[in-house]
Each structure stands twice: as C-alpha cells, then as structure tokens.
Amino acid sequence: MIQTENENHMIVKELITGIITPLTLSDSAAFGLGIMDEFKVSHLPVVQDMIFQGLISDTDIYNFNNLDEPLGNYKAMLGQVSVTENQHIYDAINLFSAQSLSLLPVVSGSNQYLGIITQTTLIQHLAGLFAINNPGGVIILEINEKDYDLPAIARIVTSNDAKVLSLSLTSFPDSTKLEVTLKLNKMDIEALLQTFNRFNYSVKASFSEPSNYESLKERFDSLMNYLSV
C-alpha cells in the first residue's frame, strides 16, 4: 500500500495501548483464562518486573497439566512473539496474520514491556491508511507487472482534477498481473474511467455511488463494534 495523502504514523509505538494488564509468572493458568474471557482475547503477555517473558495463548493453557499452577512453571512454553516500539506497523500486521494473534506485545530494545497492539487499534489505523472514512470513488486497474508506472497513473488522476487518497497493489501467484486499487477524493469518476480506457488501462471494477460508500462505512463500523464487544 502506498500512502499518497494524509500522512499517517507508521511506527508501532503509535499503536500501543495499556488496556489489558499483563499476566505475571506467579499468576495461575486459570486466572489467565479468566482475563482472556473478560477481554475476549485468546492471547496475553506475561511480564515479570516489567521484562517481557513471553506470550501465552488459551490453547497453551488448555494443554497444561494443572490450571492452578503458576505460569512460571510453564515459562519454557511461552511464545517469544513481540515487536519493538520502533518497528514499522507492516511488521506488526505480518505477525498478526502469520501467528493468528488476537493481540501483540510491544517491547523496548532491552525487552522491557511497553504495552500491546490490539486488533481493534490495528484495524482503526488501517482504516486511516486506506482512507475508508473518506468519501470517494474506487477504481481497480489490472496491469501487467512490467507496465506498472505509478507516476503515469498519478498524472491521469490529477489531470481529471482528482487526488489519490490511497493506493494498494495486489499480486497473484503464477501470474504477471497486478491489481491496482485507487481510493480517490471524489465520487464522480466517470471522466476518469474514460481517460483510463483511452490510455488502454484495463479497469477491472469501479465504485462511485454514495450508497456504496455508506455501505462500506456501515460494515466497517459494525466490524469495529464487534471487536469492541
């Protein structure tokens, strides 16, 4: 994704929250399950004297022999999954996806625990990056990889008195094609579509009706409400 307007903070420390108090090595496994249930998460950080010890999941706990035992007895089982405060948020996104996380611990360079990133915080940030809350049309182009030329695309957009709010690229396995998704700052994109066609761009899809924007906004708001439950 290439951000072209409305600069956003892209560093992990901007997403840190302390909404959930971490577990300690003296806490019981059963206590950990209770906290997970309260906050509707399936992972929790374990911290001792402000030093990150590891990440524990509900699956890990269910595999314990005794739920009344302290987590310190299972220290070797804790997952060493975290990001540092100055990493790029793309690193956080990658870990959320690869590890199927419900939250992600953030640490300093000396492994001091700083807080967590939640799914809700991350999705809200991504909404800003993709300008979901901004009304505007969307155009999806299909382009050969070798023909991808961002400055040329930008010139076509600006020549039609429009601006690109966000741009994302999607590639596909065993294909030389790219999908280029443009989020624009205007709803009326008919002239822009005609210009892309005139320059032999393949327009795979476009969305420009206000109702489409309202529908997308409603779905996003519903998702955020669900994650906040």
C-alpha positions in Angstrom: 0.0 0.0 0.0 1.4 3.4 -1.0 0.1 6.4 1.0 -0.2 9.5 -1.1 -2.1 11.9 1.1 -2.8 12.5 4.8 0.5 11.3 6.3 0.0 8.6 9.0 2.3 7.5 11.7 3.7 4.1 10.5 5.7 3.1 13.6 4.5 0.6 16.2 4.8 2.9 19.2 1.9 5.0 17.8 -0.5 2.0 18.3 0.5 1.0 21.9 -2.3 0.6 24.4 -2.3 -0.5 28.0 -5.9 -1.5 28.1 -5.1 -5.0 29.3 -2.9 -5.6 32.3 -0.3 -8.3 31.5 0.0 -11.6 33.5 2.9 -12.4 35.7 4.8 -15.6 36.3 3.0 -16.0 39.7 -0.5 -15.8 38.2 -2.3 -19.1 37.7 -3.2 -20.5 34.4 -6.9 -20.4 35.4 -6.5 -16.7 36.2 -5.1 -16.1 32.7 -8.1 -17.8 31.2 -10.4 -15.6 33.2 -8.7 -12.4 31.9 -8.8 -13.7 28.3 -12.6 -14.3 28.7 -13.1 -10.9 30.2 -11.4 -9.1 27.3 -12.4 -11.5 24.6 -8.8 -12.3 23.5 -7.0 -15.6 23.1 -3.5 -14.4 23.9 -1.9 -12.5 26.8 1.6 -11.2 27.5 3.4 -12.5 30.5 5.6 -9.9 32.3 7.9 -10.0 35.3 9.4 -6.8 36.8 8.4 -5.0 33.6 10.5 -7.5 31.5 8.6 -9.4 28.8 8.7 -13.1 29.4 6.6 -14.3 26.5 3.1 -14.6 25.0 0.7 -17.3 26.1 -2.4 -18.5 24.3 -5.6 -20.1 25.6 -4.6 -23.3 23.7 -1.3 -23.3 25.6 -3.2 -23.1 28.9 -5.6 -25.9 28.0 -2.6 -28.1 27.4 -1.3 -27.5 30.9 -1.5 -30.4 33.4 -2.9 -28.2 36.2 -4.8 -24.9 35.7 -4.0 -23.9 39.3 -0.2 -24.0 38.8 1.6 -20.6 38.3 2.6 -19.7 34.8 6.2 -19.6 35.9 6.1 -23.5 35.9 5.5 -23.3 32.2 7.9 -20.5 31.3 9.6 -22.6 28.7 6.3 -22.9 26.8 5.8 -19.1 26.4 6.0 -17.9 22.8 8.6 -15.2 22.1 6.4 -13.2 19.8 6.6 -9.4 20.0 7.6 -6.3 18.1 9.8 -3.4 19.2 8.4 0.1 19.6 10.3 1.4 16.5 9.4 -1.3 14.1 7.1 -0.5 11.1 3.4 -1.4 11.5 3.8 -3.7 8.5 5.9 -5.9 10.7 3.0 -6.0 13.2 0.5 -6.8 10.5 2.7 -9.6 9.3 2.8 -11.1 12.8 -0.9 -10.8 13.4 -1.5 -12.7 10.2 1.2 -15.3 10.4 0.6 -16.1 14.1 -3.2 -15.6 14.1 -2.9 -13.3 17.0 -5.6 -11.5 19.0 -3.1 -9.0 20.4 0.6 -8.3 20.0 3.1 -7.3 22.8 5.4 -4.3 22.2 8.8 -4.2 23.9 11.8 -1.9 24.0 15.2 -2.7 22.7 16.1 -4.1 26.1 12.9 -6.3 26.2 11.1 -4.0 28.6 7.3 -4.5 28.2 5.6 -1.3 26.9 2.1 -2.5 26.1 0.1 -4.2 23.4 -1.4 -3.7 20.0 -5.0 -4.9 19.8 -6.9 -6.0 16.7 -9.2 -3.0 17.1 -6.4 -0.5 17.2 -4.7 -2.0 14.2 -7.9 -2.1 12.1 -8.6 1.5 13.0 -5.2 2.5 11.9 -5.5 0.6 8.6 -8.8 2.3 8.0 -6.9 5.6 8.2 -4.2 4.4 5.8 -6.8 3.2 3.3 -8.9 6.4 3.7 -12.0 4.2 4.5 -13.6 7.1 6.4 -13.2 9.5 3.5 -16.0 9.6 0.9 -14.7 9.0 -2.7 -14.7 6.7 -5.6 -12.6 3.5 -6.0 -11.1 2.2 -9.2 -9.4 -1.2 -9.6 -7.0 -1.5 -12.5 -5.5 -4.7 -13.9 -2.0 -4.1 -15.2 1.0 -6.3 -16.3 3.8 -6.1 -13.7 6.2 -4.7 -16.3 3.8 -1.9 -17.3 3.2 -0.7 -13.8 4.0 3.1 -13.7 2.9 5.0 -10.6 3.8 8.5 -11.9 1.8 7.8 -15.1 -1.3 6.7 -13.1 -1.0 9.7 -10.8 -0.8 12.0 -13.9 -4.0 10.6 -15.2 -5.8 11.1 -11.9 -4.6 14.7 -11.4 -5.4 15.6 -15.0 -9.0 14.9 -14.1 -8.9 17.2 -11.0 -8.8 14.3 -8.6 -6.3 13.1 -5.9 -5.3 9.6 -4.8 -6.1 9.2 -1.1 -4.5 5.7 -1.0 -3.2 3.1 -3.5 -2.7 -0.6 -2.9 -1.1 -3.3 -5.0 -2.3 -7.0 -5.1 -0.2 -9.6 -6.9 -1.2 -13.2 -7.6 0.7 -16.5 -7.6 1.7 -17.8 -11.0 0.6 -14.5 -12.6 2.3 -11.5 -14.1 -0.8 -9.3 -13.4 -1.2 -6.7 -10.7 -4.4 -5.2 -9.3 -4.0 -1.6 -8.5 -6.7 -0.2 -6.2 -7.1 3.5 -6.1 -9.1 5.3 -3.5 -9.9 8.8 -4.8 -11.2 12.0 -3.2 -14.2 12.4 -5.5 -17.3 10.4 -6.2 -17.8 11.4 -9.8 -15.2 9.3 -11.5 -16.8 8.7 -14.9 -14.4 11.1 -16.8 -11.5 9.4 -15.0 -12.7 6.0 -16.1 -12.9 7.2 -19.7 -9.4 8.5 -19.5 -8.0 5.2 -18.2 -9.8 3.4 -21.0 -8.4 5.9 -23.5 -4.8 5.1 -22.3 -5.5 1.4 -22.7 -5.7 0.6 -19.0 -7.9 -2.3 -18.1 -10.5 -1.2 -15.5 -11.5 -4.3 -13.6 -14.0 -2.6 -11.3 -15.1 0.8 -10.1 -17.3 2.0 -7.2 -18.6 5.6 -7.2 -22.1 5.7 -5.8 -22.6 7.4 -2.4 -24.6 4.3 -1.3 -21.5 2.2 -1.8 -19.5 4.4 0.5 -22.2 4.4 3.2 -22.5 0.6 2.9 -18.7 0.2 3.3 -18.7 2.6 6.2 -21.6 0.7 7.9 -19.7 -2.6 7.5 -16.5 -1.1 8.9 -18.4 0.4 11.9 -20.1 -3.0 12.5 -16.7 -4.7 12.5 -15.3 -2.2 15.0 -18.3 -2.7 17.3 -17.9 -6.5 17.1 -14.2 -6.3 18.0 -15.0 -3.9 20.9 -17.5 -6.4 22.5 
